[in-house]
């Protein structure tokens, strides 16, 4: 009889569980999705193993940070497929300036973008091998109980790309009496951590909660009035998905990666780096009920894109078309 072997997929993630960042969340979720049909390992770097068999497929997250793994696999197993997932800083910075990131683009059999606007960043000759797979999150029941504060959450580690200073500066400019700005994330940049401490001391409506476990952060987000994302660059932010799938509207910096997630017609954008514009948007979301309803309706319309079943189907379809599933004759003796 015919038996379909379970192929081995290796996922290379520059960050593992301890980092609790977007790359790790993607790697962990994709591993879970693929285990329905494959044997999956997740590593920080792939190295040739003298003991066979080698993986049937390598999935590498981040063009620059996983470049060594992708190059080594390409040399060791030139006939085996590879998938490169462009996760953010590589798409909007590295592939334009870094030789290793550019080599990763050329070597990969398929490219995956986390939102559709990213296609414009790719060299035209490589766009045909690009696929868009929106990330997902389990839906949480929207919060309906009365709120004492209109909490605006920013969720992201304190580092330059996330632009936490704009959120801190907006806290001093917001006028709505019920507004409170909550920042969840660890201080990857010590200077930004010091600034968060200083802002909390100087501005009563700003609170820095530090790093929280993902489940706890999601529950805190679910109770918020809105979420702010101030990033200078994003590949396809998990926090947008987690907000939308919890019924929490998003106030987003007007950058390509956020537009690719929320749509060009979304009403909740502010100019990146403009703290005054963010403060005005926060005030309007609190004080203008019709505007807030518009934001909620627009986010709800995007929610089906971020369903786990949708992401898993797109991922399995991509892997299916790479030809790693093969049948062999097998006699089970019964």
C-alpha positions in Angstrom: 0.0 0.0 0.0 1.0 3.6 -0.3 2.2 5.6 2.7 2.8 9.3 2.8 6.0 10.1 4.7 6.0 12.9 7.2 8.6 15.4 5.8 11.0 17.2 8.1 10.6 21.0 8.2 13.3 23.1 10.0 12.3 26.6 11.0 15.2 29.0 11.6 14.2 31.9 14.0 16.8 34.5 15.1 14.8 34.7 18.3 13.6 31.8 20.5 11.1 31.6 23.3 13.1 33.7 25.8 12.9 36.8 23.5 9.0 36.6 23.3 9.1 38.8 20.2 7.3 38.7 16.9 9.8 36.4 15.2 9.4 33.8 18.0 5.6 34.1 17.9 5.6 33.4 14.2 8.0 30.5 14.5 6.1 28.9 17.3 2.7 29.3 15.6 4.0 28.0 12.2 5.5 25.0 13.9 2.2 24.2 15.5 0.4 24.5 12.2 2.8 22.4 10.3 2.9 19.6 12.9 -0.4 18.5 11.5 1.4 17.1 8.5 5.2 17.4 9.2 7.9 16.7 11.7 9.1 20.2 12.7 12.2 21.5 14.5 12.8 25.1 15.5 16.4 26.3 15.8 18.3 29.6 16.0 20.8 28.6 13.4 20.9 25.7 10.9 24.2 23.9 10.5 25.0 20.9 8.3 24.6 17.6 10.3 26.7 14.7 9.2 24.0 12.3 10.3 21.3 12.1 7.7 18.6 12.8 6.9 18.6 16.6 6.4 15.4 18.6 6.5 13.2 18.4 3.4 12.4 22.1 3.8 14.1 25.1 5.5 11.9 28.0 6.5 14.1 31.0 7.5 12.8 34.1 9.3 14.5 37.4 8.6 16.7 37.8 5.5 19.8 39.2 7.3 19.7 37.4 10.6 19.1 34.0 9.1 21.4 34.6 6.0 24.1 32.2 7.2 21.6 29.4 7.8 20.0 29.9 4.4 23.3 30.0 2.6 24.6 26.9 4.4 21.5 24.9 3.5 21.6 26.1 -0.1 25.2 24.9 -0.4 24.6 21.6 1.4 21.3 20.7 -0.3 20.9 22.8 -3.5 17.9 20.7 -4.7 15.8 21.2 -1.6 13.4 24.1 -1.2 13.7 27.0 1.1 11.2 29.7 2.2 12.4 33.1 3.4 9.9 35.0 5.6 10.5 38.8 5.5 9.5 39.9 9.0 10.1 43.7 9.2 13.5 45.4 9.5 14.8 43.1 6.8 12.0 44.0 4.3 12.1 47.8 4.9 15.9 48.2 5.5 18.3 45.3 5.2 17.3 44.1 1.7 18.1 47.5 0.3 21.6 47.8 1.8 22.9 44.5 3.1 24.6 42.0 0.8 23.8 38.9 2.9 20.1 39.9 3.0 20.1 40.4 -0.8 21.7 37.0 -1.3 18.9 35.5 0.9 16.3 36.9 -1.5 18.0 35.3 -4.5 18.6 31.9 -2.8 15.2 31.3 -1.4 12.7 29.2 -3.4 9.8 31.2 -2.1 9.5 34.5 -0.3 6.7 35.2 2.3 5.5 38.7 3.2 3.3 39.2 6.2 1.1 41.9 4.5 0.5 42.9 0.9 2.1 46.3 0.9 5.5 44.8 1.3 5.6 43.6 -2.4 6.7 47.1 -3.4 9.9 46.7 -1.5 11.0 43.7 -3.4 13.1 43.9 -6.6 10.6 43.5 -9.5 12.3 40.3 -10.8 11.7 38.6 -7.5 8.1 39.6 -6.9 6.7 36.5 -8.7 8.0 34.2 -6.0 6.5 36.2 -3.2 3.4 35.0 -1.3 1.4 36.9 1.3 0.5 35.1 4.5 -1.2 37.2 7.1 -0.4 36.2 10.7 -3.2 35.3 13.1 -4.3 35.2 16.7 -7.0 33.5 18.6 -10.0 35.8 19.0 -10.8 37.0 22.5 -14.2 38.2 23.6 -14.3 42.0 23.4 -14.4 43.8 26.8 -17.9 45.1 27.6 -17.7 46.0 31.3 -17.5 49.7 32.2 -14.1 51.2 32.2 -12.7 53.6 34.8 -10.0 54.8 32.4 -9.8 55.0 28.6 -6.6 53.0 28.5 -4.4 53.3 25.4 -1.9 50.5 25.2 1.4 50.4 23.4 2.8 46.8 23.3 6.4 46.4 22.2 9.9 46.3 23.6 11.6 49.6 24.0 13.8 49.9 20.9 14.3 52.6 18.3 12.3 50.9 15.5 9.2 50.9 17.7 9.6 54.6 18.5 8.4 54.5 22.1 9.4 58.2 22.6 6.5 59.3 20.4 4.1 57.5 22.7 5.8 58.9 25.8 5.6 62.5 24.4 2.0 62.1 23.4 1.1 61.3 27.1 1.9 64.9 28.0 -0.2 66.3 25.2 -3.4 64.3 25.6 -6.4 66.3 26.9 -9.1 63.7 27.5 -9.5 63.4 31.3 -10.1 59.7 31.2 -7.1 58.8 29.1 -4.3 56.7 30.5 -1.3 55.5 28.4 0.0 52.1 29.2 3.3 50.8 27.8 4.0 47.1 27.9 7.5 45.9 26.9 11.0 45.4 28.2 13.8 47.9 27.8 16.0 46.5 25.1 17.6 50.0 24.9 18.7 51.1 28.4 18.4 54.8 27.5 14.8 54.3 26.4 14.1 52.5 29.6 15.5 55.4 31.6 13.3 57.8 29.6 10.2 55.6 30.3 11.0 55.8 34.1 11.4 59.6 33.8 8.2 60.0 31.8 6.2 58.0 34.4 7.5 60.3 37.1 6.7 63.4 35.2 3.4 62.5 33.5 0.7 61.0 35.6 -1.3 59.5 32.8 1.7 57.4 31.5 2.6 54.0 33.0 5.3 51.7 32.0 4.4 48.2 32.9 7.6 46.5 31.7 7.6 43.1 30.0 4.6 40.9 30.6 3.9 37.3 29.5 2.0 37.2 26.2 -1.2 35.9 27.6 -1.2 38.5 30.4 -0.4 41.2 27.9 -3.3 40.1 25.7 -5.8 40.2 28.6 -4.5 43.7 29.5 -5.0 44.8 25.9 -8.5 43.3 25.7 -9.6 45.8 28.4 -8.2 48.8 26.7 -10.0 51.5 24.8 -7.5 51.4 21.9 -4.0 50.4 21.0 -1.3 52.6 19.6 1.5 51.4 17.4 4.1 54.0 16.8 6.7 52.0 14.8 9.0 53.5 12.2 9.0 50.1 10.3 7.0 46.9 10.6 6.7 43.8 8.5 3.3 42.8 9.8 2.9 43.5 13.5 1.5 40.8 15.7 0.1 43.4 18.1 -2.2 44.8 15.4 -3.6 41.3 14.9 -4.0 40.8 18.7 -5.8 44.1 19.0 -8.1 43.6 16.1 -9.0 40.0 17.2 -9.9 41.3 20.6 -12.2 44.1 19.4 -9.7 46.9 20.2 -9.2 49.5 17.5 -5.7 50.6 16.5 -4.1 54.0 16.3 -1.2 53.4 13.9 1.8 55.3 12.5 1.3 55.9 8.8 3.9 53.5 7.4 3.7 50.8 4.7 3.7 47.9 7.0 0.7 49.2 9.0 -1.2 50.1 5.9 -0.7 46.6 4.6 -2.3 45.3 7.7 -5.2 47.8 8.2 -5.9 49.0 4.6 -5.3 52.3 2.8 -8.7 53.7 3.8 -8.3 53.1 7.5 -9.2 56.2 9.5 -6.8 55.7 12.5 -3.4 56.7 11.1 -1.1 59.5 12.4 2.2 60.7 10.9 5.1 58.6 12.1 7.0 60.4 14.9 4.3 63.1 15.4 3.4 63.0 19.1 0.9 65.8 18.8 -0.9 64.0 16.0 -1.1 60.9 18.1 -2.4 62.8 21.1 -5.1 64.4 18.9 -6.1 60.9 17.6 -6.3 59.5 21.1 -8.5 62.4 22.2 -10.7 62.0 19.2 -11.1 58.3 19.8 -12.2 59.0 23.3 -14.4 62.1 22.8 -15.9 61.4 19.4 -18.2 58.4 19.6 -18.9 58.2 15.9 -15.2 58.3 15.0 -14.5 55.5 17.5 -17.4 53.4 16.0 -15.8 53.9 12.6 -12.4 52.6 13.8 -14.1 49.6 15.4 -16.0 48.7 12.3 -13.0 49.1 10.1 -10.9 46.8 12.3 -13.8 44.2 12.5 -13.8 44.1 8.7 -10.1 43.1 8.7 -10.5 40.5 11.4 -11.2 37.5 9.0 -7.7 38.1 7.5 -6.2 37.3 10.9 -8.0 34.0 11.7 -5.8 31.1 12.6 -7.6 28.8 10.1 -6.8 31.3 7.3 -3.1 31.5 8.2 -2.8 27.7 8.5 -4.5 27.0 5.2 -2.2 29.5 3.4 0.9 28.0 5.0 0.0 24.4 4.2 -0.9 25.4 0.6 2.5 27.0 0.2 4.3 23.9 1.6 2.2 21.5 -0.5 3.3 23.3 -3.6 6.9 22.9 -2.8 6.7 19.2 -3.4 8.1 17.9 -0.1 5.4 15.3 0.4 6.2 12.1 -1.3 4.7 8.6 -1.3 6.6 5.3 -0.8 5.6 1.7 -1.0 5.0 0.4 2.4 3.7 -3.0 3.5 2.4 -2.8 7.1 1.8 -6.6 7.3 -1.8 -6.5 8.2 
